C-alpha cells in the first residue's frame, strides 16, 4: 500500500459518501460545547493462576450499551455490554481461556496474531454451542505487542464483530521491558480500539447489509474509541504511547493529529519495529495494529483524527474525517529525551524453499450471492470448510505472493504466523512495515510477497485460515484453509 493516501476533504462527515443516516448532527452540538465523554480504558484482566496456568474467564452475552446518553443500543460484549477486557499476558505464560457462550446462537473466538495449535485457534472450526464453554490451553509464544481477539463464526464474523465481539491482548516480555518507551498501562500507555458504526434513528446499529455494504464492506457514520463517541482523555504533559487497533469491519483510517504534530511508530502487528519511524500520518487497515509515541509536553489539547476511506478508495474517494479522540495534557510539563535509535534486533529474511500464489478475486463485484456478500474467492475458489486448500510442511520457510487484480484494497490476514513483508510489486516496503506482521494490505493491481514459517505445531486434520480482513469479504468467500504437517 502506498505510504500515503491522497486526502479527500470534500466530504463533511464520516459516511457521507454513502448517504448514510448520520446522527453526528445530534451529538455534535454537545461535543462542540466541551461535553465530550471521558475515555475509559477497557478493564485489564491478568488472569488467575491455577495449576501452573494463567486462567482468563470471558463471558460472551448480548447486552445494551449507552452510546448516546439515555439511549440503549443492543450490543454484544465480553464481561461487559460492548467489547471485552484487555488480556494481559507475558511471553512464555501457559494460559487457559474459558469462553462461555451466553448468546442464543453458535459462535467462535479467534486469537488474532497468535502462534498456537490449530485446535485452539478459534477459527470457524472451533464452534462454541450456545450455553457451553470452550477452554483452549496454549503457551503464549509471541513477542511483546498488541494483539486482539474477535468472533470468527462462518458467515457471521461481520455481524458478531459489528455488535461488539472483540477485545485486546497485551503481551509483555523482558526484551520490550528494557526498551525506554512509555509502558505503564493507563498512565502513559493507552489501548485504543478504533471503530465506526452506523446508527438508526432509534439509536440501534443493526447489521443489515445493502448491496453496496456486501460489495465494499459495511461502514459507519459515527466514530468510536473503546465504545465511546468522540471522547477526551487526560494524559501526562509528556511523552505517551498509544496502542491502536483498527477494529472496524471495513474502513481504512489514515491517522494524524489535528495540529499536524509528528509522532513515532514503534510497533506494528507483531510487536516492536527494529527502529522508531517518524511520521505525520499512519494508515491502518481493518485488523492492523500500530503502536505510536507522541509528545504532549507543550500542554496543548490535540485531537487524533482519521481520514476515512473504503476499500474502493480509487472508485469513490474518501468518506470524510473522523474526530476519534481529544488528548488533554495535565500536570507539569515533562520534556522528553531523544527517542532510542534502536528498538529490536530482527534477523534478515531467510531464503525461501517454496513459493505459493494467492490471487484475490471478486466475481460480479461481490454481488453474486445475495446480501451476505458472495462472489469473493481466492485462486478461483470460494471458502469451503470441507476443503483444504494448502498443505504446508512444518519448519519450512516459504514465500507467499498475494496478487490483487480487483479494484479494491484487501487487508490479507494469515493465521498462526507473524510474517515479514519482502516486497510490494518488486519494491522494498517502507520502514513502518519492517517488523512482524499478520495482516498486510494489498492495493488494486499490486502483488505483495511475504515470508512465512510455521515452526511449532502440526495437525493434518484441523486447518488454519487465510482471508481478507474486510469482514464482509471474508464472510462472502474470500477465505481459504491450510494445514501444517
URBEL-V600140 format. One record per residue. N is the residue number from 1. RES is the residue in one small letter. PSI is psi in whole degrees, 0 to 359 (999 if undefined). Layout:
[[N | RES | PSI] [N | RES | PSI]]
//
This chain:
[[1 | x | 141] [2 | x | 150] [3 | x | 334] [4 | x | 141] [5 | x | 141] [6 | x | 128] [7 | x | 138] [8 | x | 110] [9 | x | 13] [10 | x | 346] [11 | x | 131] [12 | x | 334] [13 | x | 151] [14 | x | 130] [15 | x | 354] [16 | x | 332] [17 | x | 332] [18 | x | 1] [19 | x | 30] [20 | x | 151] [21 | x | 88] [22 | x | 136] [23 | x | 7] [24 | x | 330] [25 | x | 326] [26 | x | 318] [27 | x | 330] [28 | x | 313] [29 | x | 321] [30 | x | 317] [31 | x | 324] [32 | x | 335] [33 | x | 9] [34 | x | 14] [35 | x | 36] [36 | x | 146] [37 | x | 155] [38 | x | 133] [39 | x | 141] [40 | x | 130] [41 | x | 142] [42 | x | 150] [43 | x | 143] [44 | x | 115] [45 | x | 113] [46 | x | 357] [47 | x | 162] [48 | x | 134] [49 | x | 129] [50 | x | 120] [51 | x | 42] [52 | x | 4] [53 | x | 152] [54 | x | 117] [55 | x | 130] [56 | x | 128] [57 | x | 121] [58 | x | 115] [59 | x | 115] [60 | x | 128] [61 | x | 156] [62 | x | 149] [63 | x | 192] [64 | x | 137] [65 | x | 140] [66 | x | 86] [67 | x | 324] [68 | x | 136] [69 | x | 126] [70 | x | 0] [71 | x | 129] [72 | x | 131] [73 | x | 132] [74 | x | 129] [75 | x | 178] [76 | x | 139] [77 | x | 173] [78 | x | 111] [79 | x | 7] [80 | x | 182] [81 | x | 335] [82 | x | 135] [83 | x | 191] [84 | x | 180] [85 | x | 165] [86 | x | 123] [87 | x | 114] [88 | x | 122] [89 | x | 150] [90 | x | 145] [91 | x | 134] [92 | x | 346] [93 | x | 139] [94 | x | 128] [95 | x | 155] [96 | x | 129] [97 | x | 109] [98 | x | 106] [99 | x | 109] [100 | x | 123] [101 | x | 102] [102 | x | 10] [103 | x | 167] [104 | x | 24] [105 | x | 161] [106 | x | 155] [107 | x | 168] [108 | x | 167] [109 | x | 115] [110 | x | 137] [111 | x | 91] [112 | x | 120] [113 | x | 354] [114 | x | 147] [115 | x | 112] [116 | x | 164] [117 | x | 148] [118 | x | 325] [119 | x | 343] [120 | x | 6] [121 | x | 329] [122 | x | 21] [123 | x | 197] [124 | x | 343] [125 | x | 348] [126 | x | 66] [127 | x | 134] [128 | x | 115] [129 | x | 155] [130 | x | 142] [131 | x | 23] [132 | x | 167] [133 | x | 134] [134 | x | 132] [135 | x | 72] [136 | x | 147] [137 | x | 136] [138 | x | 169] [139 | x | 138] [140 | x | 111] [141 | x | 355] [142 | x | 156] [143 | x | 166] [144 | x | 137] [145 | x | 187] [146 | x | 113] [147 | x | 182] [148 | x | 171] [149 | x | 151] [150 | x | 163] [151 | x | 148] [152 | x | 32] [153 | x | 138] [154 | x | 124] [155 | x | 3] [156 | x | 7] [157 | x | 312] [158 | x | 315] [159 | x | 317] [160 | x | 317] [161 | x | 319] [162 | x | 321] [163 | x | 344] [164 | x | 8] [165 | x | 79] [166 | x | 159] [167 | x | 177] [168 | x | 154] [169 | x | 124] [170 | x | 112] [171 | x | 135] [172 | x | 155] [173 | x | 169] [174 | x | 326] [175 | x | 314] [176 | x | 329] [177 | x | 328] [178 | x | 352] [179 | x | 129] [180 | x | 77] [181 | x | 156] [182 | x | 133] [183 | x | 9] [184 | x | 110] [185 | x | 129] [186 | x | 354] [187 | x | 305] [188 | x | 9] [189 | x | 113] [190 | x | 139] [191 | x | 125] [192 | x | 120] [193 | x | 112] [194 | x | 126] [195 | x | 168] [196 | x | 145] [197 | x | 154] [198 | x | 120] [199 | x | 143] [200 | x | 176] [201 | x | 344] [202 | x | 22] [203 | x | 26] [204 | x | 163] [205 | x | 65] [206 | x | 149] [207 | x | 83] [208 | x | 110] [209 | x | 127] [210 | x | 174] [211 | x | 321] [212 | x | 321] [213 | x | 317] [214 | x | 330] [215 | x | 311] [216 | x | 351] [217 | x | 145] [218 | x | 137] [219 | x | 156] [220 | x | 176] [221 | x | 1] [222 | x | 127] [223 | x | 136] [224 | x | 144] [225 | x | 118] [226 | x | 34] [227 | x | 10] [228 | x | 146] [229 | x | 121] [230 | x | 54] [231 | x | 174] [232 | x | 160] [233 | x | 129] [234 | x | 131] [235 | x | 160] [236 | x | 150] [237 | x | 69] [238 | x | 213] [239 | x | 132] [240 | x | 163] [241 | x | 132] [242 | x | 121] [243 | x | 112] [244 | x | 133] [245 | x | 130] [246 | x | 97] [247 | x | 19] [248 | x | 163] [249 | x | 323] [250 | x | 347] [251 | x | 144] [252 | x | 136] [253 | x | 122] [254 | x | 96] [255 | x | 141] [256 | x | 168] [257 | x | 150] [258 | x | 332] [259 | x | 8] [260 | x | 7] [261 | x | 148] [262 | x | 162] [263 | x | 177] [264 | x | 129] [265 | x | 127] [266 | x | 348] [267 | x | 156] [268 | x | 207] [269 | x | 312] [270 | x | 22] [271 | x | 199] [272 | x | 143] [273 | x | 163] [274 | x | 325] [275 | x | 155] [276 | x | 146] [277 | x | 117] [278 | x | 131] [279 | x | 160] [280 | x | 342] [281 | x | 152] [282 | x | 128] [283 | x | 129] [284 | x | 125] [285 | x | 165] [286 | x | 129] [287 | x | 342] [288 | x | 152] [289 | x | 154] [290 | x | 143] [291 | x | 128] [292 | x | 153] [293 | x | 131] [294 | x | 143] [295 | x | 128] [296 | x | 26] [297 | x | 352] [298 | x | 351] [299 | x | 1] [300 | x | 137] [301 | x | 143] [302 | x | 147] [303 | x | 143] [304 | x | 113] [305 | x | 165] [306 | x | 129] [307 | x | 123] [308 | x | 133] [309 | x | 154] [310 | x | 172] [311 | x | 336] [312 | x | 38] [313 | x | 324] [314 | x | 343] [315 | x | 320] [316 | x | 347] [317 | x | 189] [318 | x | 163] [319 | x | 3] [320 | x | 192] [321 | x | 130] [322 | x | 132] [323 | x | 94] [324 | x | 313] [325 | x | 138] [326 | x | 128] [327 | x | 128] [328 | x | 100] [329 | x | 142] [330 | x | 161] [331 | x | 181] [332 | x | 141] [333 | x | 138] [334 | x | 105] [335 | x | 131] [336 | x | 148] [337 | x | 189] [338 | x | 146] [339 | x | 147] [340 | x | 144] [341 | x | 332] [342 | x | 141] [343 | x | 322] [344 | x | 144] [345 | x | 118] [346 | x | 127] [347 | x | 156] [348 | x | 148] [349 | x | 146] [350 | x | 170] [351 | x | 141] [352 | x | 143] [353 | x | 332] [354 | x | 146] [355 | x | 131] [356 | x | 150] [357 | x | 133] [358 | x | 114] [359 | x | 120] [360 | x | 132] [361 | x | 148] [362 | x | 97] [363 | x | 131] [364 | x | 31] [365 | x | 32] [366 | x | 13] [367 | x | 18] [368 | x | 347] [369 | x | 35] [370 | x | 197] [371 | x | 350] [372 | x | 11] [373 | x | 239] [374 | x | 168] [375 | x | 358] [376 | x | 146] [377 | x | 166] [378 | x | 127] [379 | x | 38] [380 | x | 6] [381 | x | 127] [382 | x | 156] [383 | x | 130] [384 | x | 113] [385 | x | 346] [386 | x | 358] [387 | x | 131] [388 | x | 122] [389 | x | 326] [390 | x | 143] [391 | x | 119] [392 | x | 127] [393 | x | 139] [394 | x | 150] [395 | x | 37] [396 | x | 133] [397 | x | 127] [398 | x | 156] [399 | x | 125] [400 | x | 125] [401 | x | 117] [402 | x | 119] [403 | x | 138] [404 | x | 91] [405 | x | 3] [406 | x | 167] [407 | x | 12] [408 | x | 155] [409 | x | 143] [410 | x | 119] [411 | x | 113] [412 | x | 122] [413 | x | 136] [414 | x | 127] [415 | x | 155] [416 | x | 26] [417 | x | 154] [418 | x | 112] [419 | x | 173] [420 | x | 136] [421 | x | 124] [422 | x | 313] [423 | x | 162] [424 | x | 105] [425 | x | 43] [426 | x | 352] [427 | x | 140] [428 | x | 137] [429 | x | 161] [430 | x | 166] [431 | x | 335] [432 | x | 349] [433 | x | 21] [434 | x | 354] [435 | x | 200] [436 | x | 137] [437 | x | 152] [438 | x | 353] [439 | x | 130] [440 | x | 135] [441 | x | 133] [442 | x | 115] [443 | x | 161] [444 | x | 130] [445 | x | 3] [446 | x | 153] [447 | x | 122] [448 | x | 129] [449 | x | 131] [450 | x | 151] [451 | x | 126] [452 | x | 155] [453 | x | 127] [454 | x | 100] [455 | x | 350] [456 | x | 325] [457 | x | 143] [458 | x | 149] [459 | x | 110] [460 | x | 347] [461 | x | 323] [462 | x | 123] [463 | x | 164] [464 | x | 169] [465 | x | 155] [466 | x | 141] [467 | x | 165] [468 | x | 137] [469 | x | 10] [470 | x | 112] [471 | x | 330] [472 | x | 330] [473 | x | 317] [474 | x | 309] [475 | x | 331] [476 | x | 357] [477 | x | 353] [478 | x | 68] [479 | x | 144] [480 | x | 177] [481 | x | 145] [482 | x | 148] [483 | x | 155] [484 | x | 126] [485 | x | 999]]
//
